[in-house]
Amino acid sequence: MKRGIVNGKNKKGSNRLIINLRFVIILFSFWIFYFGTATAQLKSIEPYFGYSTALNKRLDVTKAIAYNGGARIKFQIYNDASLRLHFGYKLFSIDQTNAIEQWKWKFWDERYSKTIQSNLNAFKELSVEIGTIQKMDVIPVLLDFTYDYNVSDNFTLVPSIGGGVYFYTRRLYITESWTKSFDDINYDFSYSYRNFTPDKSGNPILLFGGMQMNYKLFEYFHLQCEVNYSHIFSTADSFGYKEFPFNDELTFNFGINIIY
């Protein structure tokens, strides 16, 4: 009994720590953004699109790639130093070994998979192929510092470092493709459908850095391309890290700078 009370206290303490940590991160981000832009001026708006691939994968994930798009708002805070706020969207397609078992969907594991096997045993003319489709929606909210290094009149290198949060939702669809064979008339009847599993979601914390290359096409219109490397912090069971499928990510973006 005493052990249960102690564990209960530890769990409550851990939850308070997580809540406090989230509050500190959010407060610190707003503090940086507010004081960083209070005396700054809007420098540019940067719409972009790109491609991402996971490097250090977890949970038996073998592949995770995404197409993404978004925009950055850039504020000049001192000479060539700037602060950028990022908003966007990424859609990942994920391949995972034993995805159904990894998902741990209680209804499927304990009931529905047994129903499928029972039908196959009872009706020899039936056959089925079970497959999976897995997607992950990611909404990044990021803040970074940049420095514009003018290589020439038309070409600028922009290194950056920053951090933020990935708000993600993983979705798994289990596909069933059934076939009923009518041997007497040499005919196969086929049908298929999807099972929608419960989503997995979270908001892990990341640190990222990269290099952007800008080419001045016109005075107020620049072309850009960039590469970013991101690292997701391991936070055990908090922030949804436990179900996040990778630790590191490489992103390539292309876009434009609209100069103000």
C-alpha positions in Angstrom: 0.0 0.0 0.0 2.8 2.4 0.9 4.5 1.7 -2.4 1.4 2.6 -4.3 1.1 5.9 -2.5 4.7 6.8 -3.2 4.3 5.9 -6.9 1.2 8.0 -7.1 3.0 10.9 -5.7 5.9 10.4 -8.1 3.5 10.2 -11.0 1.8 13.5 -10.0 5.1 15.1 -9.6 6.2 14.0 -13.0 3.0 15.3 -14.6 3.5 18.7 -12.9 7.1 18.8 -14.2 5.9 18.2 -17.7 3.2 20.9 -17.5 5.7 23.3 -16.0 8.2 22.5 -18.7 5.6 23.1 -21.5 4.7 26.4 -19.8 8.3 27.5 -19.6 8.9 26.7 -23.3 5.8 28.5 -24.5 6.6 31.5 -22.3 10.2 31.6 -23.4 9.2 31.4 -27.1 6.8 34.3 -26.7 9.3 36.3 -24.7 12.0 35.9 -27.5 9.5 36.7 -30.2 8.0 39.7 -28.5 11.3 41.4 -27.4 13.0 40.3 -30.6 10.5 42.0 -32.8 9.3 44.9 -30.6 11.9 47.2 -32.0 12.4 45.3 -35.3 10.9 45.8 -38.7 9.3 43.4 -41.1 12.0 42.3 -43.6 10.3 39.7 -45.7 7.7 37.0 -46.1 8.9 33.7 -47.4 6.4 31.2 -48.8 8.0 27.8 -49.6 7.4 24.2 -50.5 9.7 21.2 -50.0 10.5 17.6 -49.3 11.6 15.9 -46.0 13.0 12.5 -45.2 13.6 10.8 -41.8 17.2 9.8 -41.1 17.2 8.1 -37.7 14.0 6.1 -37.6 12.3 4.5 -34.6 9.5 2.0 -33.9 10.6 -0.3 -36.7 9.8 2.4 -39.3 11.7 1.7 -42.5 10.7 4.8 -44.5 9.2 8.2 -43.7 9.0 10.9 -46.3 6.9 14.0 -46.6 5.9 16.9 -48.9 5.5 20.2 -47.1 4.6 23.8 -47.6 4.3 26.9 -45.5 5.6 30.4 -44.9 8.1 32.3 -42.7 7.8 35.9 -41.4 11.2 37.5 -41.1 12.0 40.4 -38.8 15.2 42.3 -38.9 16.5 42.8 -35.4 20.0 44.1 -35.9 21.8 44.9 -39.2 22.0 41.5 -41.0 20.6 39.5 -38.0 17.0 38.5 -38.2 14.3 36.5 -36.4 11.9 34.2 -38.3 8.6 32.7 -37.3 7.6 29.5 -39.3 4.2 28.1 -40.0 3.5 25.2 -42.3 2.2 21.7 -42.9 3.9 18.3 -43.7 2.2 15.1 -44.8 4.4 12.0 -44.2 3.9 8.6 -45.8 5.3 6.0 -43.5 6.3 2.3 -44.0 6.6 0.3 -40.8 7.4 -3.3 -40.1 4.5 -5.1 -38.4 2.5 -1.9 -38.4 -0.7 -3.5 -37.0 1.1 -5.1 -34.1 3.0 -1.9 -33.4 -0.2 0.1 -33.3 -1.6 -2.0 -30.5 -5.2 -1.4 -31.4 -7.1 -3.4 -28.8 -10.2 -4.0 -30.8 -8.3 -5.5 -33.7 -5.9 -7.5 -31.5 -8.5 -9.0 -29.2 -11.6 -9.3 -31.3 -11.6 -8.4 -35.0 -8.6 -10.4 -36.1 -10.1 -13.5 -34.5 -13.3 -12.9 -36.5 -11.4 -12.7 -39.7 -9.6 -16.0 -38.9 -12.9 -17.6 -38.0 -14.5 -16.6 -41.3 -11.6 -18.0 -43.2 -11.8 -21.3 -41.3 -15.6 -21.6 -41.9 -15.7 -20.7 -45.6 -12.9 -22.2 -47.6 -14.0 -20.2 -50.7 -12.9 -17.0 -48.9 -9.4 -15.5 -49.0 -8.2 -12.1 -47.8 -5.2 -9.8 -48.0 -4.5 -7.5 -45.1 -2.5 -4.3 -45.8 -1.8 -1.0 -44.1 -1.6 2.6 -45.2 0.0 5.0 -42.7 0.1 8.8 -42.8 1.3 11.5 -40.4 0.1 15.1 -40.4 2.6 17.6 -38.9 2.1 21.2 -38.2 5.5 22.8 -37.3 5.6 25.9 -35.2 9.2 27.1 -35.3 11.4 30.1 -34.4 14.9 30.7 -35.6 17.7 33.2 -35.8 19.4 34.0 -39.1 22.3 36.0 -40.4 22.5 37.3 -44.0 25.9 37.0 -45.5 26.1 38.9 -48.8 28.4 37.0 -51.1 27.7 39.3 -54.0 25.1 41.9 -55.1 22.7 39.2 -56.1 23.7 36.2 -54.0 23.2 35.8 -50.2 23.9 32.9 -47.8 21.7 32.7 -44.8 22.7 30.3 -42.0 20.1 29.7 -39.3 19.5 27.9 -36.0 16.3 27.6 -34.0 13.8 25.3 -32.4 10.1 24.7 -31.9 7.4 22.1 -31.7 5.9 19.5 -34.1 2.2 19.1 -33.6 1.6 15.7 -35.2 -1.2 13.2 -35.8 -0.4 9.7 -37.0 -3.1 7.8 -38.9 -3.2 4.1 -39.7 -5.7 2.5 -42.1 -5.9 -1.3 -42.2 -7.1 -2.5 -45.6 -9.0 -5.7 -46.2 -9.2 -7.1 -49.7 -11.5 -10.1 -49.8 -12.1 -12.6 -52.6 -14.9 -15.2 -52.7 -14.3 -17.9 -55.4 -17.2 -19.6 -57.1 -15.4 -22.6 -58.7 -18.5 -24.0 -60.3 -18.8 -21.0 -62.6 -15.2 -20.0 -62.6 -15.9 -16.6 -61.1 -14.2 -14.6 -58.3 -16.1 -11.9 -56.5 -13.8 -9.3 -54.8 -14.4 -6.4 -52.5 -12.3 -4.3 -50.1 -12.5 -1.6 -47.5 -10.5 0.2 -44.8 -10.5 0.1 -41.0 -9.8 3.4 -39.3 -7.7 2.9 -36.2 -7.5 5.4 -33.3 -5.0 8.2 -34.0 -1.8 8.8 -32.2 -0.7 12.4 -31.6 1.7 14.6 -29.7 3.9 17.7 -29.7 7.6 16.8 -29.5 10.3 19.5 -29.2 13.0 19.9 -31.8 16.2 21.8 -32.6 17.1 22.6 -36.1 19.8 24.4 -38.2 20.3 25.0 -41.9 21.6 27.0 -44.8 19.6 29.1 -47.2 20.7 30.4 -50.5 19.0 33.5 -51.9 19.3 34.9 -55.5 18.0 38.4 -56.2 15.8 38.2 -59.2 14.3 41.6 -58.8 14.7 44.3 -56.1 11.8 43.0 -54.0 11.6 39.5 -55.2 14.3 36.8 -54.4 14.4 33.1 -55.2 15.6 30.8 -52.4 16.5 27.2 -51.7 17.6 25.7 -48.4 18.5 22.6 -46.5 17.7 22.0 -42.8 18.6 19.3 -40.4 16.3 18.7 -37.4 16.7 16.7 -34.2 13.7 15.6 -32.1 14.5 15.6 -28.4 13.9 12.3 -26.6 11.4 13.0 -23.8 10.4 9.5 -22.9 6.6 9.3 -22.4 6.0 13.1 -22.5 5.1 15.4 -25.5 4.0 12.4 -27.5 7.7 11.4 -28.3 6.9 7.7 -27.5 4.8 7.4 -30.7 6.9 9.7 -32.9 8.5 7.7 -35.7 12.0 9.3 -36.0 14.7 11.2 -34.2 16.3 13.1 -37.1 15.1 14.7 -40.3 16.5 16.3 -43.4 14.4 18.9 -45.3 14.9 20.6 -48.7 12.8 23.7 -49.4 12.3 26.0 -52.4 10.5 29.3 -52.3 10.6 33.0 -52.8 11.4 36.0 -50.6 9.0 39.0 -50.9 11.1 41.9 -49.5 9.5 44.8 -47.6 
